[in-house]
Amino acid sequence: MEIDFASERHSRRGAIDFFLSPLSETDSRVLVNNLLEIEALPESLRKLILAKAEGNPFFVEEVIRMLIDRGGITRQDNKWTVTREINNIEIPDTLQGVLTARIDRLPEEAKRTLQIAAVIGRKFQVRVLEKVLEQQGL
């Protein structure tokens, strides 16, 4: 992973933004292996995840969480194993698609809380969300 210091940007309050280069295919493969510690992951699925992630480690992590949520990967005897269901799981093309798919599987109350938080804004204090939820009777 490379940090592009040439394009660093100073923001408010003395913080510095760094723009990171995407992971290489090798680094992405290592990330998948480290997150799952599973060699039984079909090579075709591994390649699909890597191709869609385009070096974005957050995308890789969210796809793996989605596969776990949907039962395509399960933990048995202290190790990760692939189930037959993995062949029926469609992986969205974008990070937004992966996150939307995961959010859609949440209980209604959790989805409603996320919707309210999104309306409040990108940054807010937790007590603001708590107050709005309280007013909504949630």
C-alpha positions in Angstrom: 0.0 0.0 0.0 1.4 3.4 -0.9 0.6 6.7 0.7 0.6 9.6 -1.8 2.3 12.4 0.2 2.3 14.6 -2.9 -1.4 14.9 -2.7 -1.7 15.3 1.0 -4.1 18.0 2.0 -4.4 19.9 5.3 -7.9 20.2 6.6 -9.5 22.0 9.5 -8.2 21.5 13.1 -4.7 20.5 12.0 -5.7 17.1 10.5 -4.0 15.8 7.4 -5.8 13.8 4.7 -3.7 11.1 3.0 -4.8 9.5 -0.3 -4.0 5.8 -0.3 -3.3 3.9 -3.5 -5.5 0.8 -4.0 -4.1 -2.6 -2.8 -2.3 -4.6 -5.4 -3.9 -7.9 -6.5 -1.3 -9.7 -4.3 -2.0 -7.5 -1.3 -5.8 -8.0 -1.8 -5.3 -11.8 -2.0 -3.3 -11.7 1.3 -6.1 -9.6 2.8 -8.7 -12.2 1.8 -6.6 -15.0 3.1 -5.9 -13.2 6.4 -9.5 -12.3 7.0 -10.9 -15.7 6.3 -8.0 -18.1 6.9 -9.7 -20.4 4.5 -8.1 -22.2 1.6 -11.4 -23.9 0.5 -12.7 -20.6 -0.9 -13.3 -21.5 -4.6 -10.6 -19.8 -6.8 -13.4 -18.4 -9.1 -15.0 -16.7 -6.1 -11.7 -15.4 -4.8 -10.9 -13.9 -8.3 -14.4 -12.4 -8.5 -14.0 -10.7 -5.1 -10.6 -9.4 -6.1 -11.8 -8.1 -9.5 -14.8 -6.3 -8.1 -12.8 -4.8 -5.1 -10.2 -3.2 -7.5 -7.8 -2.9 -4.6 -10.3 -1.4 -2.1 -9.7 -3.3 1.2 -13.0 -2.0 2.7 -14.9 -3.6 -0.3 -13.0 -6.9 0.3 -13.9 -6.9 4.0 -17.6 -6.0 3.4 -18.0 -8.7 0.7 -16.6 -11.3 3.2 -19.0 -10.0 5.9 -21.8 -10.3 3.4 -20.9 -13.9 2.6 -20.8 -14.7 6.3 -24.2 -13.0 6.9 -25.8 -14.9 4.0 -24.4 -18.3 5.2 -22.0 -18.8 2.3 -19.1 -19.0 4.8 -19.6 -20.4 8.3 -17.3 -21.0 11.3 -17.0 -24.6 12.2 -14.5 -26.3 14.5 -12.6 -23.0 14.9 -12.1 -22.5 11.2 -14.0 -20.9 8.3 -15.6 -23.2 5.8 -17.5 -22.7 2.6 -21.1 -23.9 2.3 -23.0 -25.0 -0.8 -25.0 -21.7 -0.6 -21.9 -19.7 -1.6 -22.5 -20.5 -5.3 -26.0 -18.9 -5.1 -24.8 -15.6 -3.6 -24.5 -12.7 -6.0 -21.8 -10.2 -5.2 -22.7 -6.6 -6.0 -20.4 -4.6 -8.4 -19.9 -1.6 -6.1 -19.2 -0.9 -2.4 -22.5 0.9 -2.2 -24.2 -2.2 -3.5 -22.5 -4.4 -1.0 -23.5 -2.1 1.9 -27.0 -1.7 0.6 -27.4 -5.5 0.4 -26.1 -5.9 4.0 -28.4 -3.1 5.3 -31.4 -4.7 3.6 -30.9 -7.8 5.7 -30.9 -5.9 9.0 -34.0 -6.0 11.3 -36.5 -3.1 10.6 -35.6 -1.2 13.8 -31.9 -1.1 12.8 -32.7 0.0 9.3 -35.0 2.8 10.6 -32.2 3.9 13.0 -29.8 4.1 10.0 -32.3 6.0 8.0 -32.7 8.6 10.8 -28.9 8.8 11.2 -28.5 9.5 7.5 -31.0 12.3 7.6 -29.2 13.9 10.6 -26.0 14.0 8.6 -22.5 12.6 8.0 -21.2 13.7 11.4 -23.2 14.0 14.6 -23.1 13.4 18.3 -24.7 10.1 19.5 -26.9 12.0 21.9 -28.5 13.8 19.0 -29.4 10.5 17.4 -30.6 9.2 20.8 -32.9 12.2 21.2 -34.4 11.9 17.7 -35.0 8.2 18.3 -36.6 9.0 21.6 -38.9 11.5 20.0 -39.8 9.0 17.3 -40.7 6.4 19.9 -37.9 4.1 18.9 
